[in-house]
Amino acid sequence: MASKDKFHPIKRKDGLYMAYYWINLLDGSKKRKAVYDRDKKALREKWRNVVADNIKNAAVDSQSLTVASYLMDWVENTVGIKETTRKGYRSVITNHIIPRIGKIRLSSLTTARIQGMIREIVKDGNSVRTTQFVKIILSQVLEIAEDENLVRPNLMRHVKLESYTPEERKVWNLNEGRKFREIIEGEKYQFFYEMYITYGLRRGEAIALKWKDIDFKEKVIHIKREAIVDKGGPIISTLKTEDSERDLPLIPCIAKLLNNMRSINQKPDDYILSNEGKLISPDSVSRRFRVIVRNAGLPDVVLHSLRHFVATTLKNAGVEPTDAQKILGHSTPATTMKFYQHSHMEDKRRAYDKFMDFTDF
């Protein structure tokens, strides 16, 4: 084992180097922290600086550490959290946790106080789903705090939540999907909406597509990145999961649309959809979608429901769940079947036509 007072760099799987250092607490114990960098020499300099600061300051007053300060340090500085996930965590922490228990000293936090906060969140009109996110975040953070001897053990073990039953999502039927494809012809973002309603791409995946991702010869589309909303505007990020990186067949109607969009000036690294060479805003296509749907008189659904439409249509077309999972980029077929594939009344009627024919009732 490496000495606590010596520099010992460790290379992680993501390419980052890390090195641990120790700070002294008032109770005489030590707390382990880490610094990170992609360059080993830069890491050594960071390590030397934090060790020097620790010697200078002598101790950290762990008794004054609040829930708010510990949570915000965790959400802003933890390495390995996707920015979209970090944004969601930050929202839950600042809107729900900190207003209720943020001023409490971390060392004074109890299961009873956390359970009281959960009740307050529901009483204030928030969903049970919100309390699930709160519990997920606190379970992660307090496990770290427990390892650092900053909180009492097993704080989250006995925290209870109400059961959560998601509402059935409203999803278009096949005729409504066909009507949508008709009315988006010639739209500024037609390609984006076509990718949503034919492949079920996530919003950011469709926006981040580049011309080099389209293999016209082999008739393949490569999904490799996504665009996310950031404070300063849209940015490119890694995909949601490893299973999100996938290849899809280039179907004739999309190939025709792309060929009509091609120009002699385009470069392989150009985005297929852009705003003067820059990423288009994910929120702008969502806003435009609502206008299109309202003007067309179609049932009011959110943009992400088109992904559910594709999953359901694949099911009705007899596509195997595993193949549907791979097309949509889910981690398991169970996710596709449980959350994304739905049954319309006409689907149920067809099922019972088969039932009646088979039973001769």
VOMILO-725546 format. One line per field, with one value per residue (C-alpha): residue number from 1; x, y, z. Coordinates in nm, 2 decimals. Layout:
residues N
k: NUM_...
c1: X_...
c2: Y_...
c3: Z_...
This chain:
residues 361
k: 1_2_3_4_5_6_7_8_9_10_11_12_13_14_15_16_17_18_19_20_21_22_23_24_25_26_27_28_29_30_31_32_33_34_35_36_37_38_39_40_41_42_43_44_45_46_47_48_49_50_51_52_53_54_55_56_57_58_59_60_61_62_63_64_65_66_67_68_69_70_71_72_73_74_75_76_77_78_79_80_81_82_83_84_85_86_87_88_89_90_91_92_93_94_95_96_97_98_99_100_101_102_103_104_105_106_107_108_109_110_111_112_113_114_115_116_117_118_119_120_121_122_123_124_125_126_127_128_129_130_131_132_133_134_135_136_137_138_139_140_141_142_143_144_145_146_147_148_149_150_151_152_153_154_155_156_157_158_159_160_161_162_163_164_165_166_167_168_169_170_171_172_173_174_175_176_177_178_179_180_181_182_183_184_185_186_187_188_189_190_191_192_193_194_195_196_197_198_199_200_201_202_203_204_205_206_207_208_209_210_211_212_213_214_215_216_217_218_219_220_221_222_223_224_225_226_227_228_229_230_231_232_233_234_235_236_237_238_239_240_241_242_243_244_245_246_247_248_249_250_251_252_253_254_255_256_257_258_259_260_261_262_263_264_265_266_267_268_269_270_271_272_273_274_275_276_277_278_279_280_281_282_283_284_285_286_287_288_289_290_291_292_293_294_295_296_297_298_299_300_301_302_303_304_305_306_307_308_309_310_311_312_313_314_315_316_317_318_319_320_321_322_323_324_325_326_327_328_329_330_331_332_333_334_335_336_337_338_339_340_341_342_343_344_345_346_347_348_349_350_351_352_353_354_355_356_357_358_359_360_361
c1: 0.00_0.13_0.23_-0.02_0.24_0.39_0.28_0.14_-0.03_-0.29_-0.42_-0.79_-0.98_-1.10_-0.74_-0.73_-0.45_-0.55_-0.35_-0.48_-0.39_-0.51_-0.64_-0.65_-0.98_-1.03_-1.12_-0.77_-0.88_-0.78_-1.00_-0.89_-0.94_-0.80_-0.68_-0.71_-0.54_-0.46_-0.10_0.11_0.34_0.05_-0.11_0.21_0.20_-0.17_-0.09_0.20_-0.03_-0.31_-0.07_0.10_-0.24_-0.33_-0.01_-0.07_-0.43_-0.36_-0.71_-1.06_-1.35_-1.57_-1.82_-1.91_-1.97_-2.33_-2.55_-2.56_-2.19_-2.11_-2.38_-2.27_-1.90_-2.00_-2.22_-1.98_-1.65_-1.72_-1.54_-1.72_-2.07_-2.22_-2.30_-2.67_-2.68_-2.50_-2.75_-3.04_-2.87_-2.79_-3.16_-3.28_-3.02_-3.09_-3.47_-3.56_-3.29_-3.10_-3.42_-3.53_-3.21_-2.93_-2.84_-2.82_-2.47_-2.37_-2.27_-2.61_-2.82_-3.05_-3.28_-3.58_-3.49_-3.44_-3.78_-3.94_-3.79_-3.94_-4.29_-4.24_-4.15_-4.47_-4.69_-4.56_-4.72_-4.41_-4.44_-4.33_-4.08_-3.91_-3.86_-3.70_-3.44_-3.38_-3.32_-3.09_-2.87_-2.86_-2.78_-2.47_-2.35_-2.40_-2.23_-1.92_-1.97_-2.00_-1.67_-1.52_-1.66_-1.86_-2.21_-2.38_-2.38_-2.68_-2.88_-3.07_-3.14_-3.47_-3.59_-3.93_-4.09_-4.44_-4.47_-4.44_-4.66_-4.58_-4.87_-4.94_-4.77_-4.98_-4.84_-4.96_-5.11_-4.98_-5.22_-5.12_-4.75_-4.82_-5.00_-4.70_-4.46_-4.68_-4.69_-4.32_-4.22_-4.03_-3.99_-3.66_-3.60_-3.76_-3.45_-3.45_-3.81_-3.77_-3.49_-3.71_-4.01_-3.83_-3.54_-3.65_-3.33_-3.29_-3.31_-2.94_-2.84_-3.02_-2.88_-2.52_-2.52_-2.24_-2.21_-1.92_-2.16_-2.36_-2.21_-2.40_-2.20_-2.27_-2.61_-2.53_-2.59_-2.34_-2.47_-2.16_-2.24_-2.51_-2.58_-2.69_-2.81_-2.55_-2.53_-2.36_-2.57_-2.56_-2.24_-2.14_-2.12_-2.07_-2.37_-2.60_-2.47_-2.24_-2.54_-2.64_-2.35_-2.49_-2.52_-2.85_-2.96_-2.99_-3.34_-3.44_-3.66_-3.39_-3.12_-3.33_-3.38_-3.01_-2.91_-3.14_-2.97_-2.61_-2.41_-2.06_-1.94_-2.02_-1.74_-1.74_-1.71_-2.01_-2.33_-2.62_-2.84_-2.67_-2.73_-2.46_-2.22_-2.31_-2.51_-2.88_-3.05_-3.22_-3.49_-3.56_-3.66_-3.88_-4.06_-4.11_-4.25_-4.52_-4.62_-4.64_-4.85_-5.09_-5.14_-5.19_-5.46_-5.27_-5.30_-5.08_-4.77_-4.41_-4.13_-3.98_-4.31_-4.20_-3.93_-4.22_-4.41_-4.11_-4.08_-4.45_-4.46_-4.16_-4.36_-4.67_-4.46_-4.35_-3.99_-3.81_-3.77_-3.39_-3.37_-3.59_-3.36_-3.06_-3.23_-3.33_-3.00_-3.15_-2.93_-3.18_-3.49_-3.68_-3.65_-3.79_-4.08_-4.17_-4.14_-4.14_-4.38_-4.75_-5.08_-5.35_-5.71_-5.68_-5.38_-5.59_-5.88_-5.65_-5.52_-5.88_-5.96_-5.68_-5.81_-6.17_-6.04_-5.83_-6.10_-6.40_-6.60
c2: 0.00_0.35_0.57_0.84_1.12_1.02_1.10_0.79_0.84_0.59_0.57_0.52_0.35_0.68_0.80_1.03_1.01_1.05_1.08_1.06_1.30_1.32_1.61_1.62_1.65_1.81_1.48_1.35_1.13_1.18_1.23_1.10_1.31_1.30_1.52_1.44_1.54_1.38_1.48_1.31_1.61_1.85_1.60_1.60_1.99_1.98_1.72_1.92_2.23_2.06_1.89_2.22_2.38_2.10_2.16_2.53_2.51_2.23_2.11_2.12_2.20_1.91_2.02_2.33_2.13_2.17_1.94_2.21_2.27_1.90_1.83_2.12_2.02_1.67_1.76_2.02_1.84_1.47_1.32_1.08_1.22_1.30_1.67_1.59_1.38_1.65_1.91_1.70_1.63_1.99_2.08_1.83_1.94_2.31_2.30_2.02_1.92_2.24_2.45_2.19_2.04_2.24_2.44_2.13_2.03_1.72_1.54_1.61_1.47_1.19_0.94_1.10_1.44_1.29_1.11_1.44_1.61_1.34_1.40_1.78_1.73_1.54_1.77_2.07_1.91_1.73_1.38_1.06_1.03_1.35_1.18_0.88_1.11_1.27_0.93_0.82_1.13_1.12_0.75_0.81_1.12_0.99_0.67_0.87_1.09_0.77_0.64_0.97_0.94_1.26_1.12_0.85_0.50_0.37_0.70_0.60_0.24_0.30_0.60_0.50_0.62_0.59_0.35_0.51_0.42_0.62_0.76_0.59_0.80_0.93_0.79_0.84_0.56_0.47_0.70_0.99_0.92_0.91_1.24_1.40_1.28_1.44_1.78_1.81_1.79_2.11_2.20_2.37_2.08_1.81_1.58_1.60_1.50_1.22_1.08_1.08_0.92_0.66_0.56_0.69_0.88_1.08_1.46_1.52_1.22_1.36_1.71_1.59_1.38_1.48_1.40_1.17_0.96_0.87_0.58_0.61_0.32_0.07_0.23_0.28_0.56_0.57_0.71_0.83_1.15_1.37_1.74_1.86_2.19_2.37_2.71_2.87_2.69_2.35_2.14_1.80_1.52_1.15_0.92_0.83_0.48_0.24_0.08_0.41_0.39_0.20_0.16_0.18_0.09_0.39_0.34_0.47_0.76_0.90_0.84_1.04_1.33_1.34_1.34_1.63_1.82_1.75_2.03_2.05_2.28_2.05_1.89_1.55_1.72_1.95_1.89_1.78_2.03_2.35_2.72_2.88_2.60_2.59_2.34_2.40_2.44_2.12_2.34_2.51_2.19_2.10_2.43_2.41_2.06_2.18_2.45_2.19_1.95_2.22_2.36_2.01_1.93_1.61_1.47_1.67_1.47_1.57_1.53_1.23_1.04_0.99_0.76_0.56_0.57_0.40_0.14_0.06_0.05_-0.19_-0.42_-0.40_-0.48_-0.80_-0.69_-0.89_-0.70_-0.75_-0.59_-0.30_-0.26_-0.23_0.02_0.24_0.21_0.07_-0.13_-0.42_-0.54_-0.51_-0.13_-0.12_-0.34_-0.20_0.17_0.23_-0.02_0.06_-0.08_0.12_0.01_-0.10_-0.32_-0.48_-0.53_-0.70_-0.92_-1.03_-1.09_-1.34_-1.48_-1.52_-1.69_-1.93_-2.01_-1.99_-1.83
c3: 0.00_-0.09_0.20_0.30_0.27_-0.07_-0.42_-0.58_-0.92_-1.04_-1.40_-1.43_-1.71_-1.85_-1.90_-1.60_-1.35_-0.98_-0.66_-0.30_-0.02_0.34_0.54_0.92_1.10_1.44_1.60_1.52_1.23_0.86_0.56_0.22_-0.09_-0.44_-0.72_-1.10_-1.42_-1.76_-1.73_-1.46_-1.41_-1.37_-1.13_-0.91_-0.90_-0.79_-0.53_-0.39_-0.36_-0.17_0.06_0.13_0.20_0.44_0.64_0.64_0.76_1.00_1.02_0.87_1.09_1.01_1.27_1.07_0.74_0.64_0.42_0.16_0.13_0.12_-0.15_-0.37_-0.35_-0.45_-0.74_-0.88_-0.84_-0.86_-1.17_-1.40_-1.39_-1.73_-1.76_-1.83_-1.51_-1.32_-1.43_-1.31_-0.98_-0.93_-0.99_-0.73_-0.48_-0.51_-0.55_-0.30_-0.06_0.03_0.10_0.36_0.52_0.37_0.69_0.91_1.01_0.82_1.14_1.29_1.01_1.11_0.93_1.10_0.95_0.60_0.63_0.74_0.43_0.21_0.36_0.31_-0.06_-0.12_0.09_-0.12_-0.43_-0.58_-0.72_-0.56_-0.85_-0.72_-0.38_-0.56_-0.72_-0.38_-0.23_-0.51_-0.47_-0.09_-0.09_-0.31_-0.12_0.23_0.15_0.07_0.38_0.59_0.45_0.56_0.91_0.86_0.92_1.13_0.96_0.75_0.74_0.43_0.51_0.68_0.47_0.32_0.00_-0.14_-0.43_-0.77_-1.07_-1.38_-1.58_-1.91_-2.18_-2.46_-2.79_-3.14_-3.34_-3.69_-3.88_-3.66_-3.72_-4.09_-4.08_-3.89_-4.16_-4.42_-4.25_-4.17_-4.54_-4.62_-4.25_-4.15_-3.91_-4.13_-4.11_-3.73_-3.70_-3.96_-3.75_-3.45_-3.60_-3.81_-3.58_-3.24_-3.19_-2.87_-2.93_-2.87_-3.09_-3.39_-3.35_-3.31_-3.64_-3.88_-4.25_-4.17_-3.97_-4.28_-4.48_-4.81_-4.97_-4.69_-4.61_-4.24_-3.99_-3.70_-3.37_-3.18_-2.98_-2.85_-2.80_-2.45_-2.31_-2.11_-1.94_-2.23_-2.50_-2.66_-2.64_-2.76_-2.50_-2.49_-2.53_-2.25_-2.21_-2.39_-2.55_-2.70_-2.94_-3.23_-3.61_-3.79_-4.14_-4.38_-4.50_-4.85_-4.75_-4.52_-4.79_-5.04_-4.79_-4.71_-5.08_-5.14_-4.85_-4.97_-5.11_-5.27_-4.99_-4.70_-4.51_-4.33_-3.99_-4.05_-3.86_-4.09_-3.91_-3.79_-3.73_-3.95_-3.87_-3.50_-3.31_-3.31_-2.97_-2.85_-2.69_-3.03_-3.20_-2.90_-2.91_-3.29_-3.25_-3.01_-3.27_-3.55_-3.35_-3.23_-3.59_-3.73_-3.48_-3.37_-3.02_-2.79_-2.71_-2.61_-2.85_-2.67_-2.73_-3.09_-2.94_-2.78_-3.11_-3.28_-3.01_-3.02_-3.40_-3.40_-3.16_-3.38_-3.69_-3.52_-3.45_-3.18_-2.85_-2.87_-3.21_-3.10_-2.80_-3.02_-3.25_-2.97_-2.78_-2.45_-2.21_-2.20_-2.39_-2.06_-2.07_-2.42_-2.34_-2.00_-2.06_-2.43_-2.60_-2.56_-2.68_-2.85_-2.85_-3.21_-3.12_-2.85_-3.09_-3.34_-3.06_-2.98_-3.34_-3.33_-3.00_-3.14_-3.46_-3.25_-2.99_-3.22_-2.93
